[in-house]
Amino acid sequence: MTYRKPDPTPIEAFLAPLAALALKQSDIEALVFWGGDGGWDTAPSEALESEEIAFYAEGLLQDGFHMVWTVVALAETPALADHVRLQFWQDDAPPPEGLPEGWVAVAAGRWPPG
């Protein structure tokens, strides 16, 4: 009998690029930003170590939060990922705006998709 790993859930598939990045670049951190009816926090609420990123996000997505993740790099070194931005909000709050000046997106995803 052969063991077959179950297919990932939609949330696991969505977070797979972040989990892979954490394994590849173990020193990368994520900065967590929150949004609401009043707009977006300009400063991160916390920083996560690489091994915490997917686990932290998965729990919030299971609780119904919306999310945008962005792997960002400095505009001067676009091939070198600097950190991950995790942006969370609920209900009808506006989605996040673009990155601050001087930063570029290397990869990104949005939950729920659409």
VEXPAKE-848233 format. One record per atom (N, C-alpha, C, O): residue number from 1; chain; residue in three letters; x, y, z; atom name. Coordinates in Angstrom, 2 decimals. Example, Ala and Ser with C-alpha at 12.3 -4.5 7.8 and 13.67 -1.06 7.14 Angstrom:
2
  pos  unit  code        X        Y        Z  site
    1     A   ALA    13.19    -5.69     7.80     N
    1     A   ALA    12.30    -4.50     7.80    CA
    1     A   ALA    13.20    -3.30     7.80     C
    1     A   ALA    14.24    -3.32     8.46     O
    2     A   SER    12.85    -2.25     7.08     N
    2     A   SER    13.67    -1.06     7.14    CA
    2     A   SER    12.90     0.03     7.87     C
    2     A   SER    13.41     1.14     8.04     O
This chain:
114
  pos  unit  code        X        Y        Z  site
    1     A   MET     0.84    -1.16     0.00     N
    1     A   MET     0.00     0.00     0.00    CA
    1     A   MET     0.90     1.24     0.00     C
    1     A   MET     1.86     1.33     0.76     O
    2     A   THR     0.56     2.19    -0.85     N
    2     A   THR     1.33     3.41    -0.98    CA
    2     A   THR     0.60     4.56    -0.31     C
    2     A   THR    -0.61     4.74    -0.48     O
    3     A   TYR     1.35     5.32     0.46     N
    3     A   TYR     0.77     6.49     1.10    CA
    3     A   TYR     0.73     7.63     0.10     C
    3     A   TYR     1.74     7.93    -0.54     O
    4     A   ARG    -0.40     8.25    -0.03     N
    4     A   ARG    -0.56     9.40    -0.92    CA
    4     A   ARG    -0.88    10.62    -0.07     C
    4     A   ARG    -1.87    10.64     0.67     O
    5     A   LYS    -0.05    11.61    -0.19     N
    5     A   LYS    -0.26    12.84     0.56    CA
    5     A   LYS    -1.55    13.50     0.05     C
    5     A   LYS    -1.75    13.61    -1.15     O
    6     A   PRO    -2.42    13.93     0.97     N
    6     A   PRO    -3.67    14.55     0.52    CA
    6     A   PRO    -3.41    15.87    -0.21     C
    6     A   PRO    -2.41    16.55     0.04     O
    7     A   ASP    -4.30    16.21    -1.12     N
    7     A   ASP    -4.20    17.48    -1.83    CA
    7     A   ASP    -4.29    18.62    -0.82     C
    7     A   ASP    -5.00    18.51     0.18     O
    8     A   PRO    -3.57    19.71    -1.08     N
    8     A   PRO    -3.64    20.83    -0.14    CA
    8     A   PRO    -5.02    21.49    -0.18     C
    8     A   PRO    -5.70    21.47    -1.21     O
    9     A   THR    -5.41    22.07     0.93     N
    9     A   THR    -6.63    22.85     0.96    CA
    9     A   THR    -6.40    24.11     0.13     C
    9     A   THR    -5.25    24.44    -0.18     O
   10     A   PRO    -7.46    24.82    -0.23     N
   10     A   PRO    -7.25    26.08    -0.97    CA
   10     A   PRO    -6.37    27.07    -0.21     C
   10     A   PRO    -5.55    27.76    -0.81     O
   11     A   ILE    -6.54    27.16     1.10     N
   11     A   ILE    -5.70    28.08     1.89    CA
   11     A   ILE    -4.25    27.62     1.87     C
   11     A   ILE    -3.35    28.45     1.72     O
   12     A   GLU    -4.00    26.33     2.03     N
   12     A   GLU    -2.63    25.82     1.99    CA
   12     A   GLU    -1.99    26.09     0.63     C
   12     A   GLU    -0.82    26.46     0.56     O
   13     A   ALA    -2.75    25.92    -0.43     N
   13     A   ALA    -2.21    26.19    -1.78    CA
   13     A   ALA    -1.89    27.68    -1.94     C
   13     A   ALA    -0.88    28.03    -2.54     O
   14     A   PHE    -2.76    28.54    -1.41     N
   14     A   PHE    -2.54    29.98    -1.47    CA
   14     A   PHE    -1.26    30.38    -0.72     C
   14     A   PHE    -0.52    31.25    -1.18     O
   15     A   LEU    -1.02    29.75     0.41     N
   15     A   LEU     0.14    30.10     1.25    CA
   15     A   LEU     1.41    29.34     0.87     C
   15     A   LEU     2.48    29.62     1.41     O
   16     A   ALA     1.32    28.38    -0.05     N
   16     A   ALA     2.48    27.56    -0.43    CA
   16     A   ALA     3.68    28.39    -0.88     C
   16     A   ALA     4.81    28.04    -0.51     O
   17     A   PRO     3.51    29.45    -1.66     N
   17     A   PRO     4.70    30.23    -2.03    CA
   17     A   PRO     5.41    30.86    -0.83     C
   17     A   PRO     6.64    31.00    -0.83     O
   18     A   LEU     4.65    31.23     0.20     N
   18     A   LEU     5.28    31.79     1.40    CA
   18     A   LEU     6.01    30.72     2.19     C
   18     A   LEU     7.10    30.97     2.70     O
   19     A   ALA     5.42    29.54     2.28     N
   19     A   ALA     6.09    28.44     2.98    CA
   19     A   ALA     7.38    28.05     2.25     C
   19     A   ALA     8.39    27.77     2.89     O
   20     A   ALA     7.34    28.04     0.91     N
   20     A   ALA     8.54    27.70     0.13    CA
   20     A   ALA     9.61    28.78     0.31     C
   20     A   ALA    10.80    28.46     0.43     O
   21     A   LEU     9.20    30.04     0.31     N
   21     A   LEU    10.17    31.12     0.52    CA
   21     A   LEU    10.82    31.01     1.89     C
   21     A   LEU    12.03    31.23     2.03     O
   22     A   ALA    10.03    30.69     2.92     N
   22     A   ALA    10.57    30.55     4.27    CA
   22     A   ALA    11.62    29.44     4.35     C
   22     A   ALA    12.60    29.57     5.09     O
   23     A   LEU    11.42    28.37     3.59     N
   23     A   LEU    12.41    27.29     3.57    CA
   23     A   LEU    13.67    27.70     2.80     C
   23     A   LEU    14.79    27.37     3.19     O
   24     A   LYS    13.46    28.42     1.72     N
   24     A   LYS    14.58    28.83     0.86    CA
   24     A   LYS    15.39    29.96     1.49     C
   24     A   LYS    16.62    29.97     1.40     O
   25     A   GLN    14.70    30.91     2.10     N
   25     A   GLN    15.35    32.10     2.67    CA
   25     A   GLN    14.95    32.19     4.14     C
   25     A   GLN    14.08    32.99     4.50     O
   26     A   SER    15.58    31.38     4.98     N
   26     A   SER    15.15    31.22     6.37    CA
   26     A   SER    15.30    32.48     7.22     C
   26     A   SER    14.76    32.54     8.33     O
   27     A   ASP    16.01    33.48     6.73     N
   27     A   ASP    16.16    34.71     7.51    CA
   27     A   ASP    15.14    35.79     7.13     C
   27     A   ASP    15.16    36.88     7.69     O
   28     A   ILE    14.25    35.49     6.20     N
   28     A   ILE    13.26    36.50     5.80    CA
   28     A   ILE    12.21    36.67     6.89     C
   28     A   ILE    11.83    35.71     7.56     O
   29     A   GLU    11.76    37.89     7.06     N
   29     A   GLU    10.73    38.20     8.06    CA
   29     A   GLU     9.49    38.73     7.35     C
   29     A   GLU     9.55    39.16     6.20     O
   30     A   ALA     8.38    38.69     8.05     N
   30     A   ALA     7.14    39.27     7.54    CA
   30     A   ALA     6.71    40.39     8.48     C
   30     A   ALA     6.84    40.28     9.70     O
   31     A   LEU     6.20    41.45     7.89     N
   31     A   LEU     5.64    42.57     8.65    CA
   31     A   LEU     4.14    42.51     8.48     C
   31     A   LEU     3.64    42.39     7.36     O
   32     A   VAL     3.41    42.60     9.59     N
   32     A   VAL     1.95    42.47     9.59    CA
   32     A   VAL     1.32    43.86     9.68     C
   32     A   VAL     1.65    44.65    10.57     O
   33     A   PHE     0.41    44.14     8.75     N
   33     A   PHE    -0.33    45.40     8.71    CA
   33     A   PHE    -1.81    45.10     8.77     C
   33     A   PHE    -2.28    44.11     8.21     O
   34     A   TRP    -2.55    45.96     9.47     N
   34     A   TRP    -4.00    45.80     9.62    CA
   34     A   TRP    -4.72    46.98     9.00     C
   34     A   TRP    -4.28    48.13     9.09     O
   35     A   GLY    -5.84    46.67     8.36     N
   35     A   GLY    -6.69    47.69     7.78    CA
   35     A   GLY    -8.09    47.61     8.33     C
   35     A   GLY    -8.51    46.57     8.85     O
   36     A   GLY    -8.81    48.69     8.22     N
   36     A   GLY   -10.19    48.73     8.68    CA
   36     A   GLY   -10.91    49.89     8.03     C
   36     A   GLY   -10.40    50.51     7.10     O
   37     A   ASP   -12.10    50.16     8.51     N
   37     A   ASP   -12.89    51.25     7.94    CA
   37     A   ASP   -12.16    52.58     7.98     C
   37     A   ASP   -12.38    53.44     7.13     O
   38     A   GLY   -11.29    52.75     8.96     N
   38     A   GLY   -10.54    54.00     9.10    CA
   38     A   GLY    -9.28    54.07     8.27     C
   38     A   GLY    -8.56    55.07     8.33     O
   39     A   GLY    -9.00    53.04     7.49     N
   39     A   GLY    -7.80    53.03     6.66    CA
   39     A   GLY    -6.79    51.99     7.14     C
   39     A   GLY    -7.14    51.05     7.86     O
   40     A   TRP    -5.56    52.17     6.73     N
   40     A   TRP    -4.50    51.20     7.00    CA
   40     A   TRP    -3.48    51.76     7.97     C
   40     A   TRP    -3.12    52.94     7.93     O
   41     A   ASP    -3.00    50.88     8.86     N
   41     A   ASP    -1.90    51.26     9.74    CA
   41     A   ASP    -0.68    51.55     8.87     C
   41     A   ASP    -0.41    50.83     7.91     O
   42     A   THR     0.06    52.60     9.22     N
   42     A   THR     1.26    52.92     8.45    CA
   42     A   THR     2.48    52.17     8.98     C
   42     A   THR     3.47    52.02     8.26     O
   43     A   ALA     2.40    51.71    10.20     N
   43     A   ALA     3.50    50.95    10.80    CA
   43     A   ALA     3.02    49.52    11.03     C
   43     A   ALA     1.84    49.29    11.32     O
   44     A   PRO     3.91    48.56    10.90     N
   44     A   PRO     3.49    47.17    11.15    CA
   44     A   PRO     3.14    46.95    12.61     C
   44     A   PRO     3.72    47.56    13.50     O
   45     A   SER     2.18    46.04    12.84     N
   45     A   SER     1.80    45.72    14.22    CA
   45     A   SER     2.77    44.73    14.84     C
   45     A   SER     2.93    44.69    16.06     O
   46     A   GLU     3.41    43.94    14.00     N
   46     A   GLU     4.39    42.98    14.50    CA
   46     A   GLU     5.23    42.45    13.35     C
   46     A   GLU     4.89    42.61    12.18     O
   47     A   ALA     6.34    41.82    13.72     N
   47     A   ALA     7.22    41.15    12.76    CA
   47     A   ALA     7.23    39.66    13.08     C
   47     A   ALA     7.26    39.26    14.25     O
   48     A   LEU     7.20    38.86    12.03     N
   48     A   LEU     7.19    37.40    12.20    CA
   48     A   LEU     8.46    36.80    11.61     C
   48     A   LEU     8.95    37.26    10.58     O
   49     A   GLU     8.98    35.78    12.27     N
   49     A   GLU    10.11    35.05    11.72    CA
   49     A   GLU     9.61    34.15    10.60     C
   49     A   GLU     8.41    33.86    10.53     O
   50     A   SER    10.50    33.70     9.75     N
   50     A   SER    10.12    32.96     8.54    CA
   50     A   SER     9.23    31.76     8.83     C
   50     A   SER     8.26    31.52     8.11     O
   51     A   GLU     9.54    31.00     9.87     N
   51     A   GLU     8.77    29.79    10.15    CA
   51     A   GLU     7.37    30.08    10.71     C
   51     A   GLU     6.54    29.17    10.79     O
   52     A   GLU     7.10    31.32    11.08     N
   52     A   GLU     5.79    31.70    11.62    CA
   52     A   GLU     4.83    32.21    10.55     C
   52     A   GLU     3.62    32.26    10.78     O
   53     A   ILE     5.33    32.60     9.40     N
   53     A   ILE     4.55    33.33     8.41    CA
   53     A   ILE     3.31    32.57     7.96     C
   53     A   ILE     2.19    33.07     8.14     O
   54     A   ALA     3.47    31.39     7.39     N
   54     A   ALA     2.32    30.64     6.85    CA
   54     A   ALA     1.36    30.22     7.96     C
   54     A   ALA     0.14    30.28     7.79     O
   55     A   PHE     1.89    29.81     9.10     N
   55     A   PHE     1.05    29.38    10.22    CA
   55     A   PHE     0.18    30.53    10.72     C
   55     A   PHE    -1.02    30.35    10.94     O
   56     A   TYR     0.77    31.69    10.91     N
   56     A   TYR     0.05    32.88    11.38    CA
   56     A   TYR    -1.07    33.23    10.40     C
   56     A   TYR    -2.22    33.44    10.81     O
   57     A   ALA    -0.74    33.29     9.13     N
   57     A   ALA    -1.71    33.67     8.11    CA
   57     A   ALA    -2.83    32.64     7.98     C
   57     A   ALA    -4.00    33.01     7.82     O
   58     A   GLU    -2.50    31.38     8.04     N
   58     A   GLU    -3.51    30.33     7.89    CA
   58     A   GLU    -4.62    30.46     8.93     C
   58     A   GLU    -5.80    30.32     8.61     O
   59     A   GLY    -4.25    30.71    10.17     N
   59     A   GLY    -5.25    30.84    11.22    CA
   59     A   GLY    -6.20    31.99    10.97     C
   59     A   GLY    -7.40    31.86    11.20     O
   60     A   LEU    -5.69    33.12    10.52     N
   60     A   LEU    -6.55    34.27    10.25    CA
   60     A   LEU    -7.44    34.03     9.04     C
   60     A   LEU    -8.60    34.45     9.03     O
   61     A   LEU    -6.91    33.38     8.02     N
   61     A   LEU    -7.73    33.09     6.84    CA
   61     A   LEU    -8.86    32.12     7.19     C
   61     A   LEU    -9.98    32.27     6.70     O
   62     A   GLN    -8.57    31.15     8.04     N
   62     A   GLN    -9.62    30.22     8.48    CA
   62     A   GLN   -10.70    30.93     9.28     C
   62     A   GLN   -11.84    30.48     9.33     O
   63     A   ASP   -10.34    32.05     9.92     N
   63     A   ASP   -11.31    32.84    10.69    CA
   63     A   ASP   -12.06    33.86     9.84     C
   63     A   ASP   -12.85    34.64    10.37     O
   64     A   GLY   -11.81    33.87     8.53     N
   64     A   GLY   -12.56    34.72     7.62    CA
   64     A   GLY   -11.94    36.06     7.26     C
   64     A   GLY   -12.60    36.88     6.64     O
   65     A   PHE   -10.70    36.29     7.64     N
   65     A   PHE   -10.04    37.54     7.28    CA
   65     A   PHE    -9.67    37.55     5.80     C
   65     A   PHE    -9.48    36.49     5.19     O
   66     A   HIS    -9.59    38.73     5.23     N
   66     A   HIS    -9.05    38.93     3.89    CA
   66     A   HIS    -7.55    39.17     4.05     C
   66     A   HIS    -7.09    39.59     5.11     O
   67     A   MET    -6.81    38.89     2.98     N
   67     A   MET    -5.36    39.05     3.09    CA
   67     A   MET    -4.74    39.32     1.74     C
   67     A   MET    -5.17    38.79     0.72     O
   68     A   VAL    -3.73    40.16     1.75     N
   68     A   VAL    -2.81    40.30     0.62    CA
   68     A   VAL    -1.42    40.04     1.18     C
   68     A   VAL    -1.01    40.66     2.17     O
   69     A   TRP    -0.70    39.13     0.54     N
   69     A   TRP     0.72    38.96     0.88    CA
   69     A   TRP     1.54    39.47    -0.29     C
   69     A   TRP     1.18    39.27    -1.45     O
   70     A   THR     2.65    40.11     0.04     N
   70     A   THR     3.54    40.64    -0.99    CA
   70     A   THR     4.97    40.39    -0.55     C
   70     A   THR     5.36    40.79     0.55     O
   71     A   VAL     5.73    39.74    -1.39     N
   71     A   VAL     7.17    39.62    -1.18    CA
   71     A   VAL     7.77    40.87    -1.81     C
   71     A   VAL     7.58    41.12    -3.00     O
   72     A   VAL     8.48    41.67    -1.02     N
   72     A   VAL     8.98    42.95    -1.51    CA
   72     A   VAL    10.50    43.02    -1.50     C
   72     A   VAL    11.18    42.34    -0.73     O
   73     A   ALA    10.99    43.86    -2.38     N
   73     A   ALA    12.42    44.11    -2.49    CA
   73     A   ALA    12.63    45.60    -2.64     C
   73     A   ALA    11.73    46.33    -3.06     O
   74     A   LEU    13.80    46.05    -2.30     N
   74     A   LEU    14.14    47.44    -2.56    CA
   74     A   LEU    14.20    47.65    -4.07     C
   74     A   LEU    14.62    46.77    -4.81     O
   75     A   ALA    13.77    48.82    -4.52     N
   75     A   ALA    13.77    49.11    -5.95    CA
   75     A   ALA    15.17    49.00    -6.55     C
   75     A   ALA    15.31    48.66    -7.73     O
   76     A   GLU    16.21    49.27    -5.76     N
   76     A   GLU    17.59    49.20    -6.26    CA
   76     A   GLU    18.07    47.76    -6.45     C
   76     A   GLU    18.97    47.50    -7.24     O
   77     A   THR    17.45    46.82    -5.71     N
   77     A   THR    17.85    45.41    -5.79    CA
   77     A   THR    16.61    44.53    -5.95     C
   77     A   THR    16.30    43.76    -5.05     O
   78     A   PRO    15.91    44.64    -7.08     N
   78     A   PRO    14.62    43.95    -7.24    CA
   78     A   PRO    14.70    42.42    -7.26     C
   78     A   PRO    13.68    41.76    -7.09     O
   79     A   ALA    15.87    41.87    -7.46     N
   79     A   ALA    15.99    40.41    -7.48    CA
   79     A   ALA    16.20    39.82    -6.08     C
   79     A   ALA    16.21    38.60    -5.93     O
   80     A   LEU    16.38    40.66    -5.09     N
   80     A   LEU    16.68    40.19    -3.73    CA
   80     A   LEU    15.50    40.51    -2.80     C
   80     A   LEU    15.31    41.67    -2.41     O
   81     A   ALA    14.73    39.49    -2.45     N
   81     A   ALA    13.59    39.70    -1.55    CA
   81     A   ALA    14.09    40.20    -0.20     C
   81     A   ALA    15.01    39.63     0.38     O
   82     A   ASP    13.46    41.27     0.28     N
   82     A   ASP    13.86    41.88     1.55    CA
   82     A   ASP    12.98    41.41     2.70     C
   82     A   ASP    13.49    41.06     3.77     O
   83     A   HIS    11.67    41.39     2.49     N
   83     A   HIS    10.73    40.96     3.52    CA
   83     A   HIS     9.38    40.67     2.87     C
   83     A   HIS     9.19    40.88     1.67     O
   84     A   VAL     8.46    40.18     3.68     N
   84     A   VAL     7.10    39.90     3.23    CA
   84     A   VAL     6.16    40.85     3.96     C
   84     A   VAL     6.29    41.06     5.17     O
   85     A   ARG     5.22    41.42     3.22     N
   85     A   ARG     4.16    42.24     3.84    CA
   85     A   ARG     2.90    41.38     3.90     C
   85     A   ARG     2.46    40.85     2.88     O
   86     A   LEU     2.34    41.23     5.09     N
   86     A   LEU     1.06    40.55     5.27    CA
   86     A   LEU     0.05    41.61     5.66     C
   86     A   LEU     0.20    42.27     6.70     O
   87     A   GLN    -0.97    41.79     4.84     N
   87     A   GLN    -1.98    42.81     5.10    CA
   87     A   GLN    -3.33    42.13     5.28     C
   87     A   GLN    -3.80    41.40     4.40     O
   88     A   PHE    -3.96    42.37     6.44     N
   88     A   PHE    -5.21    41.71     6.80    CA
   88     A   PHE    -6.31    42.75     7.03     C
   88     A   PHE    -6.06    43.85     7.51     O
   89     A   TRP    -7.54    42.36     6.68     N
   89     A   TRP    -8.71    43.19     6.96    CA
   89     A   TRP    -9.94    42.31     6.98     C
   89     A   TRP    -9.90    41.16     6.55     O
   90     A   GLN   -11.05    42.86     7.46     N
   90     A   GLN   -12.31    42.13     7.54    CA
   90     A   GLN   -13.40    42.89     6.81     C
   90     A   GLN   -13.30    44.08     6.53     O
   91     A   ASP   -14.44    42.13     6.50     N
   91     A   ASP   -15.69    42.67     5.99    CA
   91     A   ASP   -15.48    43.57     4.78     C
   91     A   ASP   -14.80    43.19     3.82     O
   92     A   ASP   -16.06    44.77     4.84     N
   92     A   ASP   -16.04    45.66     3.69    CA
   92     A   ASP   -14.96    46.73     3.77     C
   92     A   ASP   -15.02    47.72     3.05     O
   93     A   ALA   -14.00    46.55     4.62     N
   93     A   ALA   -12.91    47.52     4.72    CA
   93     A   ALA   -12.19    47.57     3.36     C
   93     A   ALA   -12.16    46.57     2.64     O
   94     A   PRO   -11.61    48.71     3.03     N
   94     A   PRO   -10.94    48.81     1.73    CA
   94     A   PRO    -9.67    47.95     1.68     C
   94     A   PRO    -8.96    47.85     2.68     O
   95     A   PRO    -9.39    47.35     0.53     N
   95     A   PRO    -8.15    46.58     0.42    CA
   95     A   PRO    -6.94    47.52     0.46     C
   95     A   PRO    -7.10    48.73     0.30     O
   96     A   PRO    -5.76    46.98     0.67     N
   96     A   PRO    -4.57    47.82     0.79    CA
   96     A   PRO    -4.22    48.50    -0.53     C
   96     A   PRO    -4.55    48.04    -1.61     O
   97     A   GLU    -3.54    49.61    -0.38     N
   97     A   GLU    -3.03    50.33    -1.55    CA
   97     A   GLU    -1.67    49.75    -1.91     C
   97     A   GLU    -1.22    48.78    -1.31     O
   98     A   GLY    -1.01    50.34    -2.88     N
   98     A   GLY     0.28    49.87    -3.34    CA
   98     A   GLY     1.38    50.00    -2.30     C
   98     A   GLY     1.15    50.47    -1.18     O
   99     A   LEU     2.56    49.60    -2.68     N
   99     A   LEU     3.72    49.64    -1.79    CA
   99     A   LEU     4.23    51.07    -1.63     C
   99     A   LEU     4.04    51.92    -2.51     O
  100     A   PRO     4.88    51.33    -0.50     N
  100     A   PRO     5.49    52.65    -0.33    CA
  100     A   PRO     6.59    52.88    -1.38     C
  100     A   PRO     7.13    51.93    -1.95     O
  101     A   GLU     6.89    54.11    -1.63     N
  101     A   GLU     7.92    54.47    -2.60    CA
  101     A   GLU     9.25    53.81    -2.23     C
  101     A   GLU     9.62    53.74    -1.05     O
  102     A   GLY     9.94    53.34    -3.22     N
  102     A   GLY    11.25    52.72    -3.01    CA
  102     A   GLY    11.20    51.20    -2.91     C
  102     A   GLY    12.24    50.55    -2.84     O
  103     A   TRP     9.99    50.62    -2.91     N
  103     A   TRP     9.81    49.17    -2.81    CA
  103     A   TRP     9.13    48.64    -4.06     C
  103     A   TRP     8.32    49.34    -4.68     O
  104     A   VAL     9.45    47.41    -4.44     N
  104     A   VAL     8.81    46.75    -5.58    CA
  104     A   VAL     8.33    45.38    -5.16     C
  104     A   VAL     8.91    44.75    -4.27     O
  105     A   ALA     7.27    44.91    -5.80     N
  105     A   ALA     6.72    43.58    -5.51    CA
  105     A   ALA     7.47    42.53    -6.34     C
  105     A   ALA     7.63    42.67    -7.55     O
  106     A   VAL     7.91    41.48    -5.65     N
  106     A   VAL     8.55    40.35    -6.30    CA
  106     A   VAL     7.48    39.30    -6.63     C
  106     A   VAL     7.52    38.67    -7.69     O
  107     A   ALA     6.55    39.12    -5.71     N
  107     A   ALA     5.44    38.17    -5.87    CA
  107     A   ALA     4.32    38.62    -4.93     C
  107     A   ALA     4.57    39.31    -3.95     O
  108     A   ALA     3.08    38.22    -5.25     N
  108     A   ALA     1.96    38.63    -4.41    CA
  108     A   ALA     0.80    37.66    -4.59     C
  108     A   ALA     0.72    36.93    -5.58     O
  109     A   GLY    -0.10    37.67    -3.61     N
  109     A   GLY    -1.32    36.89    -3.68    CA
  109     A   GLY    -2.40    37.55    -2.85     C
  109     A   GLY    -2.11    38.32    -1.94     O
  110     A   ARG    -3.65    37.25    -3.18     N
  110     A   ARG    -4.78    37.85    -2.47    CA
  110     A   ARG    -5.81    36.78    -2.10     C
  110     A   ARG    -6.13    35.90    -2.91     O
  111     A   TRP    -6.32    36.87    -0.86     N
  111     A   TRP    -7.35    35.96    -0.37    CA
  111     A   TRP    -8.53    36.77     0.14     C
  111     A   TRP    -8.30    37.72     0.89     O
  112     A   PRO    -9.73    36.48    -0.19     N
  112     A   PRO   -10.08    35.43    -1.15    CA
  112     A   PRO    -9.71    35.87    -2.56     C
  112     A   PRO    -9.69    37.06    -2.87     O
  113     A   PRO    -9.43    34.88    -3.41     N
  113     A   PRO    -9.06    35.20    -4.79    CA
  113     A   PRO   -10.21    35.93    -5.48     C
  113     A   PRO   -11.38    35.76    -5.13     O
  114     A   GLY    -9.86    36.72    -6.44     N
  114     A   GLY   -10.92    37.37    -7.20    CA
  114     A   GLY   -10.68    38.77    -7.55     C
  114     A   GLY   -11.52    39.40    -8.20     O
